[in-house]
Amino acid sequence: MKDHHYSFLCEQLSKCADKWEDIAIGLRFKADEIRNIKHDPMNVNGGHKACLGTILYDWMQWIPGDARGSKERATLEALKTSVSKAGCGVVADELTLSEESNTPLGSGSSPSQNASTNCNDQSPNSG
């Protein structure tokens, strides 16, 4: 995963953090995955931004055929569609990467052991 993509997206999506569940549904998170994110103690304490950070971080790790049954890699276009459907069309229209690219956002590699998935921290490797 490219850490700068994560941080940049967290910053841009902060206005829509309260829509994290709708964004997760649009990204094809399963109901049990959303429930686990919602009830994770770190996310409960961190609020909407923490939950948003978790979905972004997890989603950017998906690769086709992984254990959860993912069908595609994370792309900016998929995120824009999900954010727009969640009612944040203006934010979706303005979403960009720190480097323009339509390549997958995630690497499919395992996250760092010390990874923080909280958009409040805006860095998946802080902590």
C-alpha positions as CSV (number, residue, x, y, z in Angstrom):
1,M,0.0,0.0,0.0
2,K,1.2,3.5,-0.7
3,D,1.1,5.4,2.5
4,H,0.9,8.7,0.8
5,H,-2.3,7.6,-1.0
6,Y,-3.9,6.7,2.4
7,S,-3.0,9.9,4.1
8,F,-4.1,12.0,1.1
9,L,-7.4,10.2,0.9
10,C,-8.1,10.5,4.6
11,E,-7.6,14.2,4.4
12,Q,-9.9,14.6,1.4
13,L,-12.6,12.4,2.9
14,S,-12.6,13.9,6.3
15,K,-15.7,15.9,5.4
16,C,-17.6,12.7,4.8
17,A,-16.4,10.7,7.8
18,D,-19.9,10.4,9.2
19,K,-20.9,8.5,6.0
20,W,-18.3,5.8,6.5
21,E,-20.8,3.0,6.6
22,D,-22.4,4.0,3.3
23,I,-19.0,4.3,1.8
24,A,-18.1,0.9,3.1
25,I,-21.3,-0.6,1.6
26,G,-20.5,1.0,-1.7
27,L,-17.0,-0.5,-1.6
28,R,-18.6,-3.9,-1.1
29,F,-17.8,-4.5,2.6
30,K,-19.8,-7.3,4.0
31,A,-22.2,-6.8,6.9
32,D,-20.0,-8.6,9.4
33,E,-17.0,-6.6,8.4
34,I,-18.9,-3.3,8.9
35,R,-20.1,-4.6,12.3
36,N,-16.6,-5.5,13.3
37,I,-15.3,-2.1,12.3
38,K,-18.1,-0.4,14.2
39,H,-17.5,-2.3,17.4
40,D,-13.7,-2.3,17.4
41,P,-12.7,-0.5,20.6
42,M,-10.2,1.7,18.8
43,N,-12.8,2.9,16.3
44,V,-15.4,3.4,19.1
45,N,-13.0,5.8,20.8
46,G,-11.8,7.4,17.5
47,G,-15.3,8.0,16.1
48,H,-16.2,8.4,12.5
49,K,-12.8,9.2,11.3
50,A,-11.3,6.1,12.9
51,C,-14.0,4.0,11.1
52,L,-13.3,5.7,7.8
53,G,-9.6,5.1,8.2
54,T,-10.2,1.4,8.9
55,I,-12.3,0.9,5.8
56,L,-9.8,2.8,3.6
57,Y,-6.9,0.8,5.0
58,D,-8.6,-2.6,4.8
59,W,-10.0,-1.9,1.3
60,M,-6.6,-0.9,0.0
61,Q,-5.3,-4.3,1.0
62,W,-7.8,-6.3,-1.0
63,I,-6.7,-8.3,-4.0
64,P,-8.7,-10.4,-6.4
65,G,-9.2,-13.9,-5.0
66,D,-8.1,-13.1,-1.5
67,A,-9.5,-14.9,1.6
68,R,-12.5,-12.5,1.8
69,G,-13.4,-13.1,-1.8
70,S,-12.5,-9.8,-3.3
71,K,-13.1,-9.4,-7.0
72,E,-11.0,-6.3,-7.8
73,R,-8.2,-4.1,-6.5
74,A,-8.9,-0.7,-4.9
75,T,-9.1,2.1,-7.5
76,L,-9.8,5.8,-7.3
77,E,-12.8,5.4,-9.6
78,A,-14.4,2.8,-7.3
79,L,-13.9,5.1,-4.3
80,K,-15.3,8.1,-6.1
81,T,-18.4,6.1,-7.0
82,S,-18.9,4.9,-3.5
83,V,-18.4,8.3,-2.0
84,S,-20.8,9.8,-4.4
85,K,-23.5,7.2,-3.7
86,A,-23.0,7.9,0.0
87,G,-24.2,11.4,-0.6
88,C,-20.9,13.2,-0.8
89,G,-20.9,14.0,-4.5
90,V,-18.9,17.2,-4.2
91,V,-16.2,15.5,-2.3
92,A,-16.2,12.6,-4.8
93,D,-15.8,14.9,-7.7
94,E,-12.8,16.5,-6.1
95,L,-11.0,13.2,-5.0
96,T,-7.6,12.9,-6.4
97,L,-4.4,11.1,-5.6
98,S,-1.2,12.8,-4.7
99,E,0.1,11.5,-8.0
100,E,-2.4,11.3,-10.8
101,S,-3.0,7.6,-11.8
102,N,-5.8,5.2,-12.5
103,T,-3.7,2.3,-11.2
104,P,-4.8,0.3,-8.2
105,L,-4.4,2.1,-4.9
106,G,-3.5,-1.0,-2.8
107,S,-0.5,-3.3,-3.2
108,G,-2.3,-6.3,-1.8
109,S,0.7,-6.6,0.6
110,S,0.2,-7.2,4.3
111,P,0.0,-4.1,6.4
112,S,2.8,-3.0,8.8
113,Q,2.6,-4.6,12.2
114,N,2.5,-1.1,13.7
115,A,-0.1,0.2,11.3
116,S,-2.6,2.7,12.5
117,T,-5.8,2.8,10.5
118,N,-7.2,6.0,12.1
119,C,-7.8,8.9,9.7
120,N,-7.4,11.1,12.8
121,D,-3.7,10.1,12.6
122,Q,-3.7,10.4,8.8
123,S,-0.9,7.9,8.5
124,P,-1.2,4.1,8.3
125,N,2.2,3.7,9.8
126,S,2.2,6.0,12.8
127,G,2.0,4.6,16.2
